[in-house]
Amino acid sequence: CHPVTGTCSCPPGWTGSHCQRACDVGRWGPDCAHACDCSNSDGGCSAETGQCICEAGYAGSRCQ
């Protein structure tokens, strides 16, 4: 947290006033600011990196 304002800057995969909540499925990055951009993905994407989690039979950066 910032020493003057007390505002927390959350690491990738976490959000909330004290970074206490994991990102919802389909969101990723610091403060869960980004939406996953995946097709054929049964688990959305990594909350930390945004890498798609592909269904069986699909591969690539967007699971196509």
C-alpha positions as CSV (number, residue, x, y, z in Angstrom):
1,C,0.0,0.0,0.0
2,H,1.1,3.6,-0.7
3,P,2.7,5.1,2.4
4,V,0.9,8.4,2.1
5,T,-2.5,7.6,0.7
6,G,-2.9,4.1,2.0
7,T,-4.2,3.0,-1.4
8,C,-3.2,-0.6,-2.2
9,S,-1.8,-1.5,-5.6
10,C,-2.9,-5.1,-6.1
11,P,-0.7,-7.7,-7.7
12,P,-2.0,-9.5,-10.8
13,G,-4.9,-11.8,-10.0
14,W,-6.2,-9.8,-6.9
15,T,-8.6,-7.0,-6.3
16,G,-10.3,-5.2,-3.4
17,S,-9.5,-2.4,-1.0
18,H,-6.8,-4.6,0.6
19,C,-6.2,-6.9,-2.3
20,Q,-8.1,-9.6,-0.5
21,R,-10.3,-11.0,-3.4
22,A,-9.2,-13.2,-6.2
23,C,-10.3,-12.1,-9.7
24,D,-13.6,-13.4,-10.9
25,V,-13.5,-16.0,-13.7
26,G,-13.0,-14.1,-17.0
27,R,-10.9,-11.3,-15.5
28,W,-7.2,-10.9,-15.0
29,G,-4.3,-8.6,-14.1
30,P,-3.7,-6.0,-11.4
31,D,-7.1,-5.1,-9.8
32,C,-8.6,-7.6,-12.3
33,A,-8.7,-4.7,-14.8
34,H,-8.6,-6.9,-18.0
35,A,-11.1,-9.3,-19.6
36,C,-10.0,-12.7,-20.9
37,D,-9.9,-12.9,-24.7
38,C,-10.4,-16.6,-25.2
39,S,-12.5,-18.9,-27.4
40,N,-13.2,-22.5,-26.4
41,S,-12.0,-22.0,-22.9
42,D,-13.5,-24.0,-20.1
43,G,-11.7,-22.2,-17.3
44,G,-11.4,-18.6,-18.7
45,C,-7.8,-17.5,-18.3
46,S,-5.1,-17.2,-15.7
47,A,-6.0,-14.4,-13.3
48,E,-2.3,-13.5,-13.1
49,T,-1.2,-13.7,-16.8
50,G,-4.3,-13.7,-19.0
51,Q,-3.2,-16.9,-20.7
52,C,-6.2,-18.8,-21.9
53,I,-7.1,-22.2,-20.3
54,C,-8.2,-24.2,-23.3
55,E,-10.8,-27.0,-23.5
56,A,-9.6,-30.4,-24.7
57,G,-8.8,-30.3,-28.4
58,Y,-8.1,-26.6,-28.6
59,A,-4.7,-24.8,-28.4
60,G,-3.0,-21.5,-29.1
61,S,-3.1,-18.2,-27.4
62,R,-6.9,-17.9,-27.8
63,C,-7.8,-21.6,-27.8
64,Q,-8.8,-21.8,-31.5
